[in-house]
Amino acid sequence: MYLALLVIFLQCSELYAQEGVFTFNRVEIKVQPSVEVKNGDPMSVVCHADVSKKTDFQLKINFTIIKDGKLVFMTLSDKGEAQYEISTARSSHTGEYECTVEASRKTKSSNRVHVWVTGMTKPILTVEKKEVLEGEVVKLQCELPEEVPPLYFVFRKIKMNSTPQEKSVYEPYRNFSVATFSVEEGDNILQFDCFGRRSVKFKYENSEHSNKTQVTVREPFIKPTLKVQPSGNITEGDRIQLECSTVVAHMRDIEIILQKNKTILNSVQDKQLLKYSAVATLEDSGEYLCKVEQGRASKTTKLNVLVTELFPPPVLSASMNKLDENKELGLSCSINGFQNANFSILRKVSNGAIWLINSRNLTMKVNVNNTGSYICKAEVKGIVKTSKSVMINVYAPVSKPTLSVANGLAEVVLGKPLRLICRLVMGTPPITFRFYKGNEVKEMVTNDTYAMFLDENIKQNDKRGYSCDARNNHSSGVKTSNILNITVIVPIRNASLGTIPYGEVEDGSETAFLCSVKEGSWPIHFRIFRKTDHEVLVYEKNEYADRILWRKEKMKSQDTGTYYCMASNRANVDVRSHPITISVILASWQKGVIAAFVLIPIAGAVVLTLWWFLCKKKKAKGPSMEMSGSALATNSTSEKLTRQHNDGDYYSGSGYIEDNENHMKSTDETKGPDLESAEVEYTEVEVSTLDPHRDSMENRHSRIHGHPDAT
């Protein structure tokens, strides 16, 4: 039974599923009455879904409306359309709207549409106090209750016949803002208002201005009054008095200040009157300012004061401004058109002035210490005036100058600059120095006690001497130094080294080394070095010449090496020659001794070897053969040698003995000129053979090749 019910349920579900087939064709979103709505008007956002169904059945659709990524409306409907109603549109409803529909896990969204609600609500302005004192602040609050942040708030302070003062405040998280304005001097009746501002698609939109709120300003004190006594003409020497007064509502924290050229002359606190008095001078002419302050409030009053001159400043005159030492100087102080004054003459120093005399005239004999600035003062009715300073210069004569080289040596290296200094022991500056080369003025310098001259044009054969002269404003005139002669040092150029013999030198022989330079001032310091694995100084000498000759009497094997010479003079530049190589070889007699020591043992060894070989041969033969062969050989050889000796020419060739035969044959290397015509002589010797093994030796011939003259 349950199985049958299950089969029926599955068939019904399959049939329902076949009947519930649908699809969303498109989804549309519309804004009524339009996408641009005026602030306060009604608006509606309509979402419509176009659906296709296989059969006619009821389809529940979930409608969702999103603004700027946030959900603002959602409903479930089977009509294919949903509507989001807004009775009163505000600027906060401005934004991007999008509609999404969903049914049976199928979803589709519409395009986005931008809605702009134009205009903003009117802001509300509130004031903390509607009556304030000068110097206080007015606190304001501006609110846009139906708007959504971020917002800008602009506050305005409005005064009669002036441009409103504005303050702008940005509020990212709230729909109201607070601002303060200072109440300044002259603010009587003030009005304040505000308006809001927002940014829509990179554009700013302003709200209406709020209601204007009026604030009454009361003065904490009246504007100060500034007076001067005497009120008429004021002359130098008169006593003047300035008074500054005001009326204060509350005496607490009140202050009165008197200024001239931003310099405070006097001030009082918690009082309504300030007084200031002084003896009038020309410097007292100008604008005075009285300022009253209490808290933030302040008021000012200005007054111009003119002081008439009682007498002009004195004038100091001098008989001479420049004079020689021990001359007489006269100073006189006077006032044009005014005689009745107290005069004094002073000399200025770094920290003031030194009084000299209470008189209008001064006469004195001067020295160099009297050089300086002088002034005079005149006093009338307590007014003291000072003259302009007069400069007096007292000159001592210059001494004879001394000319020297800056480095102390009266010489210079060719190609290097020469620096000269001209000095004075005595003389009042400024001093004019002139430098001469010969009779030509090279440079003129004005300095205190010395001067420098740099000559960069030094020539090798320049014989002109240097001198300098000096003068100042003293009447004695010019003093000239002695003539300074300079030695020009020519640097060493092109050093060379040579030897005799050159290259190979026999042991024990003499070798001459010649080191020379092409150019250079004397004396010249010559040095000769030998270089093997290290450098060794073998010879050095100072010479007033451009070359040196060094004879080394006995050369040895340890003298083998590379040699070079180095030359220098007072130019302090070492010039090095090209290196040469010297090899010390054995002398001829040394070679002979060595050859003798080598060849004598060799010759002895050869003779011993030959003797031993002959002895061995003789022992091997029989007694009879030894005697017979020896006699015959001896006779034949003696006869031949005798014949050769008698001819006068002796030739010793290479000989050998083989099988009882003696052969003497001349070598090609030792042939004389007559060897080409030489004849051969044969001597035949028969030997009886006793040894059976020597049968083959019979009838052999012994041949002797000698000198041709032996035939």
Salt bridges, closest charged atoms under 4 A:
GLU28 OE2 - ARG26 NE 3.16
ASP50 OD2 - ARG26 NH1 2.97
ASP68 OD2 - LYS67 NZ 3.30
ASP78 OD2 - LYS60 NZ 3.89
GLU81 OE1 - HIS48 ND1 3.49
GLU96 OE2 - HIS114 ND1 3.45
GLU96 OE2 - LYS201 NZ 3.60
GLU98 OE1 - ARG112 NE 3.69
GLU131 OE2 - ARG218 NE 3.04
GLU134 OE1 - LYS299 NZ 2.66
GLU136 OE1 - LYS129 NZ 3.53
GLU146 OE1 - ARG90 NE 2.22
GLU171 OE1 - ARG174 NE 2.96
ASP187 OD2 - LYS157 NZ 3.02
ASP187 OD1 - LYS159 NZ 3.03
ASP193 OD2 - ARG156 NH2 2.86
ASP193 OD2 - HIS209 ND1 3.33
ASP193 OD2 - LYS212 NZ 3.68
GLU205 OE1 - ARG198 NH2 2.72
GLU219 OE2 - LYS299 NZ 2.99
GLU236 OE1 - LYS385 NZ 2.77
ASP253 OD2 - ARG252 NH1 3.37
GLU293 OE2 - LYS291 NZ 3.21
GLU309 OE2 - LYS385 NZ 3.33
ASP324 OD2 - LYS327 NZ 3.93
ASP324 OD2 - HIS474 NE2 3.74
GLU411 OE1 - ARG570 NH1 2.85
GLU440 OE2 - LYS442 NZ 3.64
GLU440 OE1 - ARG464 NH1 3.29
ASP455 OD2 - LYS437 NZ 2.97
ASP462 OD2 - LYS437 NZ 3.05
ASP462 OD1 - ARG464 NE 3.36
ASP469 OD2 - ARG434 NH2 3.06
GLU510 OE1 - ARG551 NH1 3.63
GLU519 OE1 - ARG493 NE 3.05
ASP533 OD1 - HIS534 ND1 2.74
GLU535 OE2 - ARG576 NH2 3.76
GLU540 OE1 - HIS525 NE2 2.83
GLU543 OE1 - LYS541 NZ 3.16
ASP546 OD1 - ARG547 NE 3.34
ASP559 OD1 - ARG530 NH1 3.79
ASP559 OD2 - LYS552 NZ 3.84
ASP574 OD1 - ARG527 NH2 3.33
ASP649 OD2 - HIS707 NE2 3.96
ASP659 OD2 - ARG700 NH1 3.80
GLU661 OE1 - HIS663 NE2 3.09
ASP668 OD1 - LYS671 NZ 3.22
GLU681 OE1 - LYS640 NZ 2.53
GLU681 OE2 - ARG643 NH1 2.98
GLU684 OE2 - HIS701 ND1 3.42
ASP709 OD2 - HIS707 ND1 3.49
